Amino acid sequence: MVNLLGQKNTTKVDKETAFVLWFETVGIADIPLVGGKNASLGEMIQQLTPKGVNVPNGFATTAHAYRYFIQKAGLEKKLRELFADLDVEDVRNLRKRGKQARTLILDTPFPEELEKAIVAAYHQMCDRYGTSAEYCDELEGKSKQECERYTKEVDVAVRSSATAEDLPDASFAGQQETYLNIYGDEAVLEACHKCFASIFTDRAISYRTIKGFDHFDVALSVGVQKMVRSDLASSGVMFSIDTETGFKNAALVTAAYGLGENVVQGAVNPDEYFVFKPTLQQDFRPILEKRLGTKELKMIYDIGGSKLTKNVPVPVSEREKYCINDDEILQLAKWACIIEEHYSEVRDHYTPMDIEWAKDGLTEELFIVQARPETVQSQKSGSILRNFKLKGSSDVLVRGRAVGEMIGQGEARVILDVHKIDEFMPGEVLVTNKTDPDWEPIMKKASAIVTNQGGRTCHAAIIAREMGIPAIVGCGDATKVLMTGQEVTVCCAEGEEGKVYEGMVPFEVQETLLGDLPKTRTKILMNVGNPEEAFGLSSIPCDGVGLARLEFIIANHIKAHPLALIHYDKLEDPLVKREVGNLTGLYEHKPDFFVDKLAQGVGTIAAAFYPNPVVVRMSDFKSNEYANLLGGRQFEPSEENPMIGWRGASRYYDPKYRDAYALECQALKRVRDEMGLTNVIPMIPFCRTPDEGRKVLAEMEKNGLKRGENGLQVYVMCELPSNVIFADEFAQVFDGFSIGSNDLTQLTLGLDRDSALVAHIFDERNEAVRRMVKIAIKAAKKYDRKIGICGQAPSDYPEFARFLVEEGIDSLSLNPDSLLKTLLDIGKMEESGSVMDDIMDVARAK
């Protein structure tokens, strides 16, 4: 097999005057000599290969080589004259000047001494890597001469690397050209020449002008790197930070079949995986999310053909499965951690990374082929919290992956050909198939971007983040549905799914200065239901999550009734069975789908707020709500009053449902034991008696969740009068209480909270409810049990929050939109000292 790492080069050269430098002889300090991309490759080969990070070897032409070429041919004067009347805002002028500059460079031959240096280095690469008989297997039917040439002349990637590249506030990613599957002296020289010319691509000229770089202060280095045969396997892009929210503790890995250009350019919708970094580094397996991409195309070598590479369709059977396995996902994420940690040390500040990887189909090995600093989230200020919120609604025209938690609007402009970008007007919404760097001159003028293809790491997504505008990618049919001149609103502020609404829907932007927030004695927790919002919500200062609802995950991510998955072969309705089958296509054992999705949802919320506690309420659907899940009607009874019927604890130990509850327990066990997220605290809802509580704990223990093991605590909802009356007994069964003010009010006052006829009586501030709360808090304190509240009341009524603090409650769990305001109010209350005496009285009474 070919050793893609190559062998160490021990030749000493004068770096300042060399035309060529091997990667292992350069490091991050050599950006002025070989550009950001090549300096980074050298840095990783030198510093990270000993830590297990695989990086293919190669060499770089130097900035000195580029300047030598420009000066010896007298090109600088001609180029300066050419750019004298350059106007990058005029697309036609930009295009004309760029083409003239590139032609000028391409029509000027390399100096002989530069050619010789490049060819000599390439020959050394061929000697390093030797021949690879495996390649001949792909050349069946080709001539012996062609086979020998291909195996003796090593295949390389030829990439541009500018000296003003991969800077913390300007990535320059994709501004110059890359050429793959290059082999032979002539082809390598031609590719290097084209890379030199690509310093004057339209997008590079425009980008440098925007960022304030002089065109002649920037030099071009070319990296010649051994190809990783990912055309026979897979490749992708990963970030050591969440690209949407800036959440630092998650690595995002994307993957598709074939060479990586399709992922970078957004030509395919890749698989996506999130991994939690802190517990990964403790040797757990915290894959928080796996999202299947469509992966319709893969780029492969055009061996014996007329092109270097070509795109071919991916068989449906391959599209419908993940293109890398869990071990590979975790290995890549570990490398992302190692690379981020190293560059953070080198730069002496936190440096999240944007990394390209590839899997070699011949050796099955993984490799890192590029790494650069992430340039969007790392530059944002953490002192201001901005939230976009729609104030109206309209018909949804198109859906896709949301990029940037923002909202933009304007008239749509559908453009399918990059040569027609001069038709684009400032403030319009760009609608196209996909973008590449040639589109950047107009992307900066757009109010939003919508593309048919691409994932969250594609070109359109990266540039939209950098420009600070929303984008929706991977829509599939946006260019067919949306029409030029049509007014639309592009909303990326409703979770991972972005929506294009018809018309100009009103919206608002809320800005909150975080500043110096008080540290309160009363813990301020958050209510969180949607895992897609968890990373973003974690930026709001709080002490953890007091209520994570499983119902949202089950209804929106699982969609099927757990018993319909367990008894899939016995489903009576053929349409339901087909839908369940389609939903669980990746799973031969259907219940595994429930466990995976629930574990990923809970794990994401737990990771977002780690290591703070995350209280997860086990499922609390009513029978009519369970019936509405896919396949649910076959397994659910019809109850006259489901609100006080078969719900919560009474289901969990019932022979008719305990197998379904076992799936919930398995999911939480995976989160705690396999992902390492031991901050998860299960909570049992609607537990009518202490004996019910003991039965539920017994069921949990059967399924690997034993109270007290691995620090496991189990809480109970305090939402029934019996929970208050028997608080002393419940305190012997559970580790803590969480007051559910909605149900406690309903059952204390004896009314149906869904009935409009008695709605005027429903009020958590009613004195009867307040007395119940007082009793519960006093009992919890007596038996040294934690007690908080996760109901709606503290979010809606500041005076109720004040009452709870005065009674000495341990925590308030609030809705995100009211958390900061309540935090400030409670901070003032505690600071004033007006409640200290009351708190002390409670303590003394205990």
N, C-alpha and C positions, 0 to 999 in steps of 0.2 A: 504493500500500500504506500501511497505518497505521504510523506511527512510534511504536512502543511506548515508546520512551525519552522521548517528550514533548519539550517545550522548556523552557529554563531560566527559572525565575521570579525576577525581580529585585526584587520588591516587598519592602520592609523593614517588619517588624512588631515589636511588643513581644512576645517569645515568652512572657513570664510571664502576660500577660493576654489573649493571643489565643485564640479558640475553634478556629481552624484554622491549621495550619502545613503548608506544602508539604514533601515529602520532601527536596528538595534544600537546604532551609534548616536541616535538623536533622542531628545526628550522634550518635555513641555517648554523648557527654556529656549528651545530652538525654533519657535514660531517664526521669528524674522528670517530664518534660513530656509525652512521647508514648509511653512504655512501651518495652520492649525490642525488640519486633518492628519498630515504626516507626522507632525510633532507628537500628536496624541497617540498615534499608532506606535511610535518609537517608545514613548513613555510607558505604554502598557506592556510592550514586549520586555522592556528592561525591568520594570517594577512589579508587574502583576502576573507575568508568566510563572514566577516562583510561587504565587498564591493560587495557581491552578487555572488561571484565565487563559484560554487558547486564543492566540492572535496570529493569523497567517503572516509570514514574513515577506519582505520585498525591499525595494529601494525607492528613493525620491530624487528627482532632479531638483536642484536648489534654486533659490531666488537669485543667486548670483548667475546661474546658467540662463535664467530668463532675461535678466538685465544685460548680460553679455550679448545675448542674441539681439535684443532691442537696440543696444548702443552700437554694436558692430555694423548693423544694417542701416543705421541712421533713421530708425522708425519713429523715435519720440517726437521729433520736430514735425513729421508728416501727420502723426496722430493728433498732436496739439492743434495743428491747423484744421484738421478734420472736425474737432470738437469745439471750435471757436464759436459756432452758432448753434450749438446743441441746445435743444429744449425738450427735456424729458417729459414735460406735460403734454407735448404734441407727439402722439403715438407715431404718426407718419414720419416726423423728423427723427425721432428716436430710432425707428426701424431702419431708416435710410443710413444714418450715421453708424449704427451698429454693424450693419452689413458691410459697409465700406471699410471699417476698421478690421473686421475679421478677414475680409478678402486681402487686405494689405499684408496681414501677418502670414496668411496661408500661402500667398504668392512669393513670400520671401524664404528661401531655403535656410535650413539650419547651418551654422558654421560646421565645417568638417570635424573639428575637434569635439564639438558637442555631440554630434552623431556617434562618433567613435566611443565616447564615454557611455552613452546610453546603450549601445549595442553590446559593449563589453560587459556591462552590468547585467543585461538580459541573459547573455551567455552564461554568466556565473549562476544566475537563477536556474537555468536549464540544467547545469551541472549539479546544483544543490538538490533539485527535486528528481533528477533522473527521469526514467521512462515510466509509464504507467500502462501496463498491458490491459488494464480494465477498460481503458478508453476504446481499445480496438473492438471490444464487444459491441459498442454502439455504432461502429463503422462497418458493420457487416454489409457486404455488397459493394463497398467502396474499394478503390484500388489500393494495392500494397503500398505504393508510393505515398498516397494520401494518408494512410494509416501511420506509416513511419514518421512522416512529417509532423503529424498531429501529436504523436506521443513523444517525440524528441524535442519539439519546440513547445516549451511549457506554456500553458494557457494562463493569462494574467488579466486582472482588472486594472484599467488605467484611469486614475481619478485626479481631478484638479484639486489643488490645495492652495488657497490664497493666503498671503501673509496677514490680511485683515479678515480673519475667519475664525469662527468659534470663540468669539469674544463674549464676555458675560452679557452684554446688552445688544449684540448684533451677531446673529449666527452666520449669515451669508450662506446658509445651507442651500445647496442646489443651484447656486448662481452660475457655476461653471459646469463643464460637461464631465460625464463619466462614460467609459466604454468598457464593455464586458466581453469575455471570451476572445481576447486578443492573443495571437500567437504568431511568431515569426518576426525577423528583424524589421522588415519593411512595415508590417502592420503596427508594431510597437512604436516605431518612429512616427508614422502617420498619426497615430492616436495621441502621442505626446504633442505633436505640432497642432492638432485640433484643440487640445486642452489649452495650449498657449493662446490660441486665437479666442477661446471661449472666455477669456478675461474681459472681452468686450461683447458678450451677449447682451441683448437688449435689457434683459432683467438685471444683469450685473451692473450695467451702466446706470440704470434707474435706481437700483438699491444703494449703490455707493453714493449717488447724489443725495438721496433721501437721508442717509446716515451721516453725510458730511465728510466723506473720504475723498481725497484727491485721487484721480484715476492713476496718476503716475507715482503715487506713494505706495501703491499696492503692487506686489510682485506675485508671480504665479509659479508654484512648485507642482510637479506632477508625481503622484505616487503610483508605482508599478508593483502590484501585490498579487501573490499567488491566488488564483481563483479557488473558491470553495465550491464544490460541485452541488450547490443547493438546487440546481436545475433538476437534479435527481431526487431531491428531498423537499426541504422547506426553508423559509427565511422570514425575516420580519424586522420590526422596530420595537424597541422598548424604552420606557422612561422610568427613571427612579423616583418619580413623583406623579401624583394624579394630575394629568394635563388640564383638567377642567376646573378643579377646585383649589389646586395647590396643596392638597393633603400630602404631607411629607412621608407618611409611613406606609404608603402603598406603591408597589412597582406595577406598571402596566406593560404587559407583553402582548404584542400582536404577531400573528403568524399566518402565512399563506403558502401554498405550494409554489415551488420554482424559485427563480432568482428574485432578489428583493426589490427590484425596481418597481414592480407592480404595486407593492405595498406603499412605497415612498411616494409614488406618483398618484396613488388613489385609483388605480385601474381595477382594483378588486376590493371587495369588502372582506377583510381578514377576520380570523378568529381573534377574540380578545380574552385575556386572562388578567385578573388582579391577584396580587400576592401581598400579604401583610409582612413587612420587613422585620419588625422587632422580634416576633416569635419565630420567623424563619431563621433568624440568626441564633436562635436557641434550639435549632434542629427540629422544630415542628414542621408541619406540612400545611401552612395556612393559605390554601388557594381559596380566595374569597368569592371569586366569580369566574365562570367559564361561559363565554357567549360564542355561539357558533356563527361563523361568517359564511357567506355564500361561495366565495372563492371560485368564481366561474372560470377564470383563466389562470394559466401558469406560464411563466417565461422560461424557455429552455434554450439550450445551444441549438443553433441551426447547422448541425454538423454536415459538411458536404454540400450545404445549400448556398444561396446567394447572399445571405445575411449573417451577421454575427449571432443574433438571437432571434427568436420568434415566439409568439404567443399561441398556445394551443388550448382547446377546451379541457376542463377537468371533468372526468366522468362523474355522474350524479352520485354514485356510491362513495366516491372520495369526498365530494362536497359535503355529504351528510355525516361526516365524522371529523373530529378534531385532527389537525395535521401534526401536532406534537403531543406526546404523552405527559402525564403529571410529573414524572421524574425530570423530564426535559424543561418543563415550565419552571420547576423549582430551581433547577441548576442555573437557568438563565437569570432568574430573579436574584439568586445568590451572587452571581457575577455583577449584576447591577448594583448590589449593595457594596461589593468590594470596590468597584470602579468609582462609585459616588464617594465612598469613604476616602479613597486615595486622593481624588481631585479636591475634596474639601480640605484635606490636610495640606496639599500643595498650594492651594489658593488662600488658605487660612480663613476660610469662611464656608458656610454650607453651600455646596455646589451640586444641585440635582443634574442628572445627565440624560442626554438623548443618545441612544445607542442602537446601532444596526448589528444584527446577528445573522448567522447562516448555519445550516446543518449540511454537512457533506454526505451525499447519498452513497458514496463509495465506502467511506470509513464509519459512517453513522456518528461522527463526532460533531460537537457544536463549536462554533467559533464566533468571536467578536471581530467585526470587520471595520467598524468605525465607532467613535465615541466623541461627543462634543457637549459642552455645557448647554443645559436647557435655558432658553432666553426669555421666557414669558412669565411664568409663575414666580421664578426666582427674583424677578425685578419688581414685583408688586409690593406695595406697602401693606403691612398688616394692621395699620392703625385705623383704617376706614373699612366698614362693612357695607357693601352695596348690594341691594336686593331689587331685582326687577319683578314687577307684578302686573299681570293683565288686569284691567279694570272693566273689561267687557268680554264678549265672546262673538264667534262667527263660525261659519262652516270651515272645517279643516280640509284643505285641498291636498296636502302632501305631508308625509311623515318620514322621518329618518333619524340618524344619530345626531344628538344635540352637541354642539361645540361652542363653549363660551356661555356662561349662565346669564345671557342678556337677551334683549329684544330689539329688533331693528325693523324698519318698514320703509316702503317706498314703491315705486313702480318697478315691476319685473322687467328685466332685459334678458331674453333668451339668446345666447350666443353659442353656436356649436363649433365654430371654426376660429382658431386663435388669430387668423389673419383679418378677422372682422372686429377685433376688440376696439378699434377706433370709433365704432358706433356707440360705445358705452358712454353714458353721461353720469357725472358725479351725483351721488345720492341714490342711484338706482340699486335694485337687488339683482346681483349677478346670478343667473341660472344657466348651468352648463352641465356637460357630461362629467368632466373632471378637470382639474387644473394642474398645470406644471409651472415652473418658474417663468415661462414666457408670458403668463397671464398677469404677473405681478404689477406691471405698470398701471393696470386698471383696478386691481383688487384693493389698492389703498384708497380708492375713491368710492367703493361700494358701501352701502349701509348694511348689507348682509350678503351672504353667499349661500347658494343652494346647489348641490350637485347630485347627479344620479348615482355616482360610484364613490368608493372610498370609505375608510374607517377613521377612527379618532386620531390616528397618527399620519394620515395622508397629507399631501402638500396643502390642499385647501384648508384643512383643519389647523395646521401649524401656522400658516400665514394669517388666517383669521384671528387666531389668538394673539399673534404678534401685533396685528393692526388694531386689536381691541374691538372687533365686530363679531356678531353671532354668525354661525354657519350651521347648516344642516347637511350632512353628507350621507351617501348611501341610500338615497330616496328611491332609486330605481326608475321612476317615471316622471320626474319633475319637469324635464324639458318637453314632455308631451302634455302634461296637465296645465302648467302655467303658461301664460301668454304674455308676450311683450306688451308693455303699456298697462298691464293689469295691476291694480293696487293690492299689495299683500303685506301681511305682518308676519315676520319670522320670529318665532318664540322658542328660545332655548332655556327658558326659566321654569320649566315644569318637570324636571327630571331628565333621565337619559334620552327620552324620546323627544325630538324636536318636531314642532308642528308649524306648517305654513297656513295661516288663516287668511280667508278672503277679506279684502278691505283693510282699512287703517283702524285696527282695534285699539282703543285707548289703553295706555299703560302708564305706570308710575315707577320712578326710581327712588328707593329709600336709601339714604346714606346715614350710617350710624358711626359716630366717633367712639372708638372703644376706650381710648384714653386710659386713665387710672381708675379702674373699676374696684369697688370695695371688696374685701374678703369677708364674707359674712359667716357668723357662727352657724346660722341655719344653712344647710346644704341646699344649693339651687340646682336642681336636676331638670332634664328636658324630656318631653314626650316625643318619641320618634316612632313612626310606623313604616315609612318608605325607605328601604335600604339605599335607593338611588339618590336620596337627598342627604344621606348620613355624613359623607365626607365634607360636603359643604356646610352642613349644620355644625360640624365639630369646630368650626372656626369661631362660633359664638361661645364666649367663656362660660363654662358651667362645671359642675362637679360630677357629671355623669348622666346616665339615662334612668329615669324613674319609672318609665313605662315604654317598653318596646312591644308593640302588638303583633302577634303572629297572624292575625286575621288579614292584614294587608298583604303579607307575603303569600299566604295561601290563596287569596282571591285573585291576586294580580300576577303572580309568578308561577304558581302551581296550577291553579284554576280547576283542578279535578278533585273530587271527593276522595279522601284517603282510602276508603273501603272500595271505591271503584277501581283503584290501582291494585289493592290487595286481591280483589276478586275479579280481575280483568277478564278472565276466561268465562266468568259466569254472568257477564253483563247481558241484559235482556234486550236492550234497544240497540240495533245494529248501527244506527247513526251515532249514538253516543260512543259505542265501542270504536268506531272508526276515528272519531275525534280524539278519544283518549290515546289511541294508537299513534295518530299523527303527532300528538303532543309529546309522547314519550318515545319517539322513534329511535333515539340513541340508547334506549334501555331495554335489554331483554327481560330483566326482572323489574316490573313496573314500579313497585314500592320504592326502589332505589331513587327514582326520579323525585319523589316527595322528599326523601331524606336529603338528597343533594341540594335541591333548591332551597329547602328550609334552612339547612346548615349554612349555605352561602349567604342567604339573606340575613340571618341572625349574626353570622360571623362578620359581615360587613358593618353592621351597626356596632357590634362589640369592638371591632378594630378601630372604628372611627373615634371612639371615646376611651380607648385603652390608655392607661390601666385603670381608669375610673370605673366604678361599678355600673353595670348595665342590667337592669331588672327586666327580665323577659316574661311577660304574661303568657302562659300556655293558652291554647286556643279557646276562645270564648264565643264562638258562633252560637246562635240559637238554632233550633231544628229547622225552622223555615229558611234560615240563611245557609245552613249546610245543604239543604235540599236544592238551593240554587247553584251549587257547584256542579261541575260536569259529572254526570252519573249519580248525583246525590239523591234524586227522588226515589231511586230503588232501595235506598238504605235508611231513609229518614221517616219517622212517624209524623202524623198530622196532629198538631197540638192546638188546643183552643187558646192557650196563653203561653207561647214559647218563652216570653220574657222571664217567667218564673217556672219554667218547665225543665226539660232535660238539657242542661247546659253546665259548663264548667266541670267541677270535681265529680259530679254524679256520673258523668260520661266515662271518666278516665278508667275507673275500675269495673265498669259494667261489661259483662261478657260480650255484649253486642258491639262494644266500641273499643275495648282495651287494646286490640291489635292495631287500631289506628293511632291510639295514644302512644303506643310503643314506637311508632315512627317519629313522633315528636321528640321522644326521649332519646332515640338514636341520633337524631339531628343535633340536639344539644350536647350529647356526649361527644360527638365528633368536634363540635366547636370548642369544647373545653379540653378534650384529651388530645385530639389530633392537630387542631389549629393552635392550641396553647392559650386560648382566650378564656382564662379562668376567672375573668372579671364578670362573667355571665352568672346572674342569679335567677333561677327559675321562680316564677310566682304562680300560685294556684288561685284561679278565680272561682267565685260562687261556691265556696266550700261551706256547706250548711252546718256541719257538726265537726267536733274534733275527731270523732271516729272516722268520718269521711276523709279527713286529712291524713290519718294514719294509713288508710287503705290506698290513697293516692301515693304516699311515700313508698309503700310496699311495691306498687306497680313500677315506680321510678327505679327502685333498687333492682328489680328483676331485669331492667333494661340498662343497667350499668351506671345509674345516677344515684349513688348512695349518699345521703346527707352526712356531712362531716368528712367524707373522703375527698382528697385533693382540694380541700378548702371549700367544698360545696355547701352553700347555704341555700335554703328554700324559704321563700316568703309566702304569705297568704294575703289575699285581698280582704280588707275589712270593709265590707259593703252590705252586710246583712245585719239586722238587729242581733241575731244570734252570735255573730262575730264579736260584737261589743259586749253582750251579756256574758258570754263565755270566754272573754279575752284572756283570762287567767289560764284556762285550759288550752286554748289555741297557742298560747305562749310556750307551753310544754312540747308542742308538736312542731312548731315552725320557728324560724330564726328572726322573723321580722314581719311587720304589717305595712300595708299600703292602703290608705283610705280611698275607696272609690266613691266620691261624693255623689255622683249621679244616682247609682243604685241605692246607696244608703238613704238619700233623700226620698227616693221613690218608695222604698219599703218602710221607712219610718213614718211617712205621711200617708201611706196606703193609697198611692195613686199611680196611674199609668202615665209615664212621662211622654209617651207618644200620643196621648189623647189631647186634642185641642180643647176639649170641654173642661178639663181640669188643669190646663197648662198654667193658668194664672196663680195656682196654689204652689206650683213647683218652685222652690227657692231654697238653695243650700244654706241661706242665712237664717232660715227659720229657727227659732229658739230650740225646738225639739231636736233638730239636726245638730245644732251647736252643742247641745248637752251630750248627745251620743258621741260626738267627736271628742269632747272633753274626757269622757269616761274612757274611751279607747286610748287616748294619749297617756292618761294617768296609769292605766293598767300596763301598757307597754313599758313605761318607765319603771314601774314597780318590779317587773320581771326582767329588766335589763335587755329589752328587745328594741330593735330599731323600729321607728314608725315614721312614715311619710304620707304624703297625699299625692295621688296622680289623677285626681278628677279635674273637671273643668273649672270648678269654682275659683281657685286662686288666680287663674288666668283672667277670669271675667270680673272679679270683684276684689279690688285692692284691700277693702276693709276686711274681707274674709281671710285674705293672706295675713293681714296684721293680727287678726284673732288667733290664727294658727301659730304664729311666731310667739305671741304672748303666752300661749298654752304650752310652749316648749317643744313643739314638734321638731323632729330631727331634720326633715327635708321637705321641700316643695318641688313637685315635678310639674313643669309648666310647658305650655305650647311655645314653640320657637318665637312666634311674633310678639309674645308678651314677656319673654324671659328677661331681657335686659332692663326693661322698665321696672319689673318687679324686683329685680336684683338691686337696682338703685334705691327703690323705695325701702326695701328691707335694710339695706346698708345704712340709710339715714335713721331708720327706726332704732337699729341696734346702737348706732353711734351716739344717738341722743341720750341713751341710757334709760329711756322711758320704759323699756321692757325688761331691763336687767333684774329689777326687783321681782317681777312676776316670774322670770325664769328661775331665780333663786328660790322663790316660794315653792315652785313645782319640785325643784330638787330636794328641798327640805321636807316636803310632804311625802316624797318617795322614801 
